[in-house]
Amino acid sequence: MKLQLAKALTLAATDSAVVAQLKQYLRDQLEHYFTIQPLHYTATLLDPGLKNNDKLLPPEARQQAVISLQQAVSAVTDVDQPQTTQDDTPPAKKARLEDGFFSSLYANPSSTTSNEVGMCSQHMTI
């Protein structure tokens, strides 16, 4: 969200002085009030369509997110296994982001199928 808002607030040559001033003010407010936290990077890592986007998840933040996620998974000691039920309903189709506010973030979909977190505990299955 922050990246897309910052893009929308980029100054353009056609902006009037008032619009340019407003965009700069809003960018400053965005930086002040929307601080990226480690949890944001971890959430990005969990989204298959975003996890390989270096603009959203720089390599050093990615490594820290992997470590954080591994620690969270290994901290779980008692996992309730979901009950399986017979359901003939097909899964819902994914929404397409062809032309929307977030569509440019998913422009290069992830082709990686690797498990960055791995098995942190022998008694857990993901």
RAHU-V385357 format. One record per backbone hydrogen bond with DSSP energy under -0.5 kcal/mol. CO is the residue of the C=O (numbers start at 0). NH is the residue of the N-H. If there is no record, write none. Layout:
co-><CO CO>
nh-><NH NH>
//
This chain:
co-><0 1 2 3 4 6 11 15 16 17 18 19 20 21 22 23 24 25 26 27 28 29 32 36 36 37 38 39 40 41 42 43 45 46 46 49 51 52 52 57 58 59 60 61 62 63 64 65 66 67 68 69 70 71 72 74 76 77 78 84 99 101 101 102 103 106 113 117 120>
nh-><4 5 6 7 8 9 14 19 20 21 22 23 24 25 26 27 28 29 30 31 32 33 34 39 40 41 42 43 44 45 46 46 47 49 50 52 53 55 56 61 62 63 64 65 66 67 68 69 70 71 72 73 74 75 75 76 78 79 80 86 102 104 105 105 106 108 115 119 123>
//
